[in-house]
């Protein structure tokens, strides 16, 4: 993948360490369940909050609410959900006095049921102007595995067979930076004109089409997704990259170059012939070529589709 050069602030993911291969993804683990604690004085009581930049509100459970002096609880109109989509039951909300750097702040805190540590969210972080860099410490030097553009959120889609396919929402990360490959994709009219003289037809569906294209190390670091199980990166080209169709079309055209009566359209190879013999000869050539080229995962688990 080619990435255009832009002068933007480069963020780093600082507590990423071990990379473990998992099928076509790399899982990125944290060392020793590393977390960041923010000590604050709330209503003159010392409370240690866990830094959570994934939530907007600051959340505390009832047991820790008692430690803050049991301030008055008011009904809350907020609706909170955890990462899995499960709704979190809210007990209420209260205002507390937070002392930080010799200043007092009147801030809203949300009370919930559960056993979680107190979580400090983005609203408090912004109001208190916490210096996150000074809060994060590591005992050993760690090589940064992920630089910009960071991890993309995921979009789960239910397939017709009931299985779930995970897509990365790369439009918020690398897609805006990519120099899109301009390799042409054939139109429907072009496909029909090239197959016009055929009598027998076969369509090959390339299994997991784009995932047959292996990425280089630099590209792998750019296609990181953020999941409930942690950060993962693709080893193969994901479907969601803006120039994936053109890249794949270019490669699949190279696979069948020189084979008459065949044409490629994204994840499909269409084969024809003026008669049964010519059709089968073309079919055999495509199968032999496919077994030696990068695209070797032809879906042979079902009969060819005739149309």
C-alpha positions as semicolon CSV with decimal commas, in nm:
position;residue;x (nm);y (nm);z (nm)
1;X;0,000;0,000;0,000
2;X;0,120;0,349;-0,076
3;X;0,051;0,617;0,181
4;X;0,059;0,987;0,096
5;X;0,284;1,204;0,309
6;X;0,102;1,446;0,538
7;X;0,238;1,658;0,820
8;X;0,021;1,545;1,107
9;X;0,090;1,479;1,471
10;X;0,196;1,116;1,506
11;X;0,030;0,933;1,793
12;X;0,188;0,624;1,940
13;X;0,034;0,329;2,115
14;X;0,275;0,299;2,404
15;X;0,183;-0,017;2,589
16;X;0,178;-0,260;2,299
17;X;0,423;-0,546;2,328
18;X;0,377;-0,905;2,219
19;X;0,246;-1,001;1,875
20;X;0,084;-1,343;1,843
21;X;-0,036;-1,486;1,510
22;X;-0,401;-1,587;1,498
23;X;-0,512;-1,722;1,158
24;X;-0,490;-1,420;0,925
25;X;-0,462;-1,171;1,210
26;X;-0,196;-1,071;1,460
27;X;-0,317;-1,019;1,814
28;X;-0,133;-0,750;2,005
29;X;-0,116;-0,821;2,376
30;X;-0,032;-0,598;2,671
31;X;0,235;-0,691;2,924
32;X;0,109;-0,782;3,272
33;X;-0,237;-0,632;3,207
34;X;-0,076;-0,289;3,216
35;X;-0,310;-0,010;3,329
36;X;-0,273;0,351;3,427
37;X;-0,387;0,480;3,766
38;X;-0,484;0,843;3,827
39;X;-0,481;0,938;4,199
40;X;-0,729;1,218;4,279
41;X;-0,873;1,373;4,593
42;X;-1,255;1,360;4,579
43;X;-1,447;1,537;4,859
44;X;-1,120;1,531;5,057
45;X;-1,090;1,153;5,015
46;X;-0,811;0,985;4,816
47;X;-0,948;0,780;4,525
48;X;-0,743;0,595;4,262
49;X;-0,910;0,603;3,919
50;X;-0,827;0,381;3,625
51;X;-0,762;0,582;3,309
52;X;-1,022;0,494;3,043
53;X;-1,011;0,708;2,729
54;X;-1,279;0,486;2,575
55;X;-1,555;0,633;2,793
56;X;-1,679;0,991;2,813
57;X;-1,815;0,984;3,168
58;X;-1,641;0,914;3,496
59;X;-1,794;0,606;3,658
60;X;-1,779;0,474;4,013
61;X;-1,948;0,184;4,193
62;X;-2,148;0,216;4,514
63;X;-1,871;0,083;4,742
64;X;-1,633;0,353;4,620
65;X;-1,911;0,613;4,641
66;X;-1,915;0,556;5,017
67;X;-1,541;0,635;5,021
68;X;-1,613;0,980;4,874
69;X;-1,835;1,073;5,169
70;X;-2,168;0,952;5,024
71;X;-2,269;1,271;4,837
72;X;-2,635;1,318;4,740
73;X;-2,745;1,092;4,455
74;X;-2,972;1,237;4,185
75;X;-3,166;1,047;3,913
76;X;-2,974;1,018;3,586
77;X;-3,110;1,030;3,232
78;X;-2,796;0,875;3,088
79;X;-2,799;0,539;2,913
80;X;-2,468;0,354;2,923
81;X;-2,364;0,041;2,738
82;X;-2,051;-0,169;2,767
83;X;-1,841;-0,262;2,464
84;X;-2,050;-0,572;2,392
85;X;-2,368;-0,362;2,377
86;X;-2,506;-0,477;2,713
87;X;-2,681;-0,196;2,897
88;X;-2,524;-0,087;3,226
89;X;-2,767;-0,027;3,513
90;X;-2,718;0,324;3,652
91;X;-2,792;0,397;4,018
92;X;-2,777;0,773;3,969
93;X;-2,534;1,062;3,950
94;X;-2,378;1,304;4,194
95;X;-2,159;1,611;4,197
96;X;-1,829;1,596;4,383
97;X;-1,545;1,834;4,456
98;X;-1,223;1,720;4,290
99;X;-0,893;1,868;4,401
100;X;-0,618;1,865;4,142
101;X;-0,305;2,078;4,119
102;X;-0,425;2,314;4,395
103;X;-0,757;2,376;4,219
104;X;-1,110;2,265;4,305
105;X;-1,352;2,139;4,039
106;X;-1,723;2,059;4,073
107;X;-1,764;1,752;3,854
108;X;-2,036;1,501;3,773
109;X;-1,982;1,136;3,858
110;X;-2,199;0,839;3,749
111;X;-2,286;0,559;3,994
112;X;-2,333;0,204;3,868
113;X;-2,362;-0,148;4,004
114;X;-2,070;-0,385;3,967
115;X;-1,719;-0,457;4,084
116;X;-1,518;-0,229;3,855
117;X;-1,244;0,005;3,965
118;X;-1,337;0,376;3,948
119;X;-1,298;0,487;3,586
120;X;-1,200;0,839;3,485
121;X;-1,341;0,931;3,144
122;X;-1,266;1,189;2,877
123;X;-1,483;1,463;3,029
124;X;-1,287;1,474;3,353
125;X;-0,959;1,430;3,166
126;X;-1,033;1,738;2,953
127;X;-1,161;1,954;3,240
128;X;-0,870;1,866;3,468
129;X;-0,629;1,892;3,172
130;X;-0,450;1,577;3,279
131;X;-0,106;1,527;3,127
132;X;-0,147;1,169;3,004
133;X;0,217;1,139;2,901
134;X;0,331;1,196;3,259
135;X;0,082;0,936;3,385
136;X;0,208;0,652;3,169
137;X;0,526;0,478;3,289
138;X;0,686;0,152;3,184
139;X;0,953;-0,033;3,378
140;X;1,125;-0,157;3,065
141;X;1,172;0,012;2,727
142;X;0,908;-0,108;2,482
143;X;0,933;-0,082;2,107
144;X;0,627;0,087;1,961
145;X;0,463;-0,156;1,720
146;X;0,181;0,075;1,610
147;X;0,223;0,433;1,497
148;X;-0,029;0,642;1,305
149;X;-0,295;0,609;1,190
150;X;-0,391;0,387;1,486
151;X;-0,651;0,119;1,529
152;X;-0,975;0,122;1,333
153;X;-1,310;0,040;1,494
154;X;-1,486;-0,275;1,374
155;X;-1,824;-0,320;1,204
156;X;-1,973;-0,671;1,249
157;X;-2,200;-0,780;0,961
158;X;-2,422;-1,088;0,966
159;X;-2,377;-1,300;0,651
160;X;-2,664;-1,485;0,477
161;X;-2,539;-1,815;0,625
162;X;-2,572;-1,674;0,976
163;X;-2,200;-1,628;1,038
164;X;-2,054;-1,295;1,142
165;X;-1,796;-1,115;0,928
166;X;-1,584;-0,848;1,092
167;X;-1,502;-0,541;0,885
168;X;-1,259;-0,269;0,983
169;X;-1,386;0,088;0,953
170;X;-1,069;0,208;0,783
171;X;-1,232;0,522;0,647
172;X;-1,145;0,685;0,979
173;X;-0,780;0,576;0,958
174;X;-0,580;0,481;0,648
175;X;-0,836;0,521;0,367
176;X;-0,805;0,900;0,371
177;X;-0,426;0,866;0,334
178;X;-0,403;0,599;0,064
179;X;-0,294;0,675;-0,290
180;X;-0,561;0,472;-0,466
181;X;-0,441;0,233;-0,737
182;X;-0,595;0,339;-1,070
183;X;-0,597;-0,006;-1,229
184;X;-0,923;-0,029;-1,432
185;X;-1,202;-0,265;-1,330
186;X;-1,398;-0,404;-1,628
187;X;-1,754;-0,286;-1,676
188;X;-2,050;-0,520;-1,722
189;X;-2,067;-0,426;-2,092
190;X;-1,702;-0,525;-2,137
191;X;-1,762;-0,858;-1,966
192;X;-2,062;-0,937;-2,185
193;X;-1,883;-0,841;-2,505
194;X;-1,583;-1,065;-2,431
195;X;-1,807;-1,360;-2,343
196;X;-2,052;-1,298;-2,625
197;X;-1,941;-1,585;-2,852
198;X;-1,938;-1,851;-2,583
199;X;-2,180;-2,142;-2,556
200;X;-2,061;-2,300;-2,228
201;X;-1,983;-2,095;-1,919
202;X;-1,823;-2,149;-1,580
203;X;-1,779;-1,903;-1,297
204;X;-1,508;-1,957;-1,037
205;X;-1,560;-1,788;-0,703
206;X;-1,224;-1,721;-0,538
207;X;-1,255;-1,821;-0,174
208;X;-1,177;-1,531;0,064
209;X;-1,058;-1,338;-0,238
210;X;-0,874;-1,036;-0,097
211;X;-0,741;-1,236;0,199
212;X;-0,527;-1,436;-0,044
213;X;-0,304;-1,130;-0,090
214;X;-0,031;-1,118;0,176
215;X;0,071;-0,775;0,304
216;X;0,426;-0,658;0,362
217;X;0,532;-0,566;0,715
218;X;0,485;-0,193;0,665
219;X;0,129;-0,240;0,539
220;X;0,041;-0,480;0,823
221;X;0,113;-0,209;1,079
222;X;-0,142;0,018;0,908
223;X;-0,440;-0,218;0,917
224;X;-0,495;-0,259;1,290
225;X;-0,847;-0,308;1,426
226;X;-0,974;-0,250;1,777
227;X;-1,191;-0,536;1,908
228;X;-1,335;-0,632;2,248
229;X;-1,058;-0,895;2,266
230;X;-0,778;-0,646;2,205
231;X;-0,591;-0,504;1,907
232;X;-0,543;-0,717;1,596
233;X;-0,369;-0,654;1,268
234;X;-0,427;-0,818;0,933
235;X;-0,162;-1,036;0,770
236;X;-0,367;-1,035;0,449
237;X;-0,537;-0,757;0,255
238;X;-0,873;-0,673;0,416
239;X;-1,186;-0,601;0,213
240;X;-1,227;-0,255;0,362
241;X;-0,918;-0,082;0,220
242;X;-1,016;0,172;-0,045
243;X;-0,771;0,050;-0,309
244;X;-0,820;-0,323;-0,239
245;X;-1,051;-0,381;-0,543
246;X;-0,803;-0,227;-0,789
247;X;-0,505;-0,410;-0,638
248;X;-0,687;-0,742;-0,649
249;X;-0,812;-0,682;-1,005
250;X;-0,456;-0,613;-1,120
251;X;-0,326;-0,934;-0,960
252;X;-0,607;-1,156;-1,086
253;X;-0,560;-1,017;-1,439
254;X;-0,195;-1,124;-1,421
255;X;-0,302;-1,474;-1,317
256;X;-0,510;-1,536;-1,631
257;X;-0,309;-1,327;-1,877
258;X;-0,272;-1,507;-2,211
259;X;-0,562;-1,748;-2,149
260;X;-0,829;-1,694;-2,412
261;X;-1,199;-1,721;-2,329
262;X;-1,145;-1,611;-1,969
263;X;-1,198;-1,284;-1,789
264;X;-1,160;-1,177;-1,428
265;X;-1,395;-0,955;-1,235
266;X;-1,283;-0,891;-0,878
267;X;-1,339;-1,218;-0,688
268;X;-1,473;-1,412;-0,987
269;X;-1,311;-1,572;-1,291
270;X;-1,549;-1,625;-1,583
271;X;-1,466;-1,895;-1,837
272;X;-1,633;-1,976;-2,167
273;X;-1,586;-2,165;-2,491
274;X;-1,754;-2,205;-2,828
275;X;-1,811;-2,571;-2,747
276;X;-1,770;-2,815;-2,459
277;X;-1,414;-2,913;-2,558
278;X;-1,288;-2,555;-2,580
279;X;-1,463;-2,470;-2,255
280;X;-1,298;-2,760;-2,069
281;X;-0,955;-2,677;-2,214
282;X;-0,984;-2,321;-2,086
283;X;-1,105;-2,448;-1,752
284;X;-0,803;-2,677;-1,718
285;X;-0,559;-2,397;-1,805
286;X;-0,710;-2,166;-1,546
287;X;-0,694;-2,436;-1,278
288;X;-0,329;-2,510;-1,354
289;X;-0,241;-2,141;-1,354
290;X;-0,427;-2,082;-1,031
291;X;-0,242;-2,361;-0,851
292;X;0,096;-2,197;-0,919
293;X;0,003;-1,829;-0,882
294;X;-0,060;-1,636;-0,557
295;X;-0,433;-1,695;-0,595
296;X;-0,451;-2,065;-0,524
297;X;-0,769;-2,091;-0,318
298;X;-1,026;-2,155;-0,588
299;X;-1,349;-2,265;-0,427
300;X;-1,373;-2,625;-0,551
301;X;-1,607;-2,736;-0,276
302;X;-1,910;-2,694;-0,499
303;X;-1,980;-2,744;-0,871
304;X;-1,900;-2,460;-1,113
305;X;-2,190;-2,222;-1,165
306;X;-2,339;-2,245;-1,514
307;X;-2,527;-1,948;-1,654
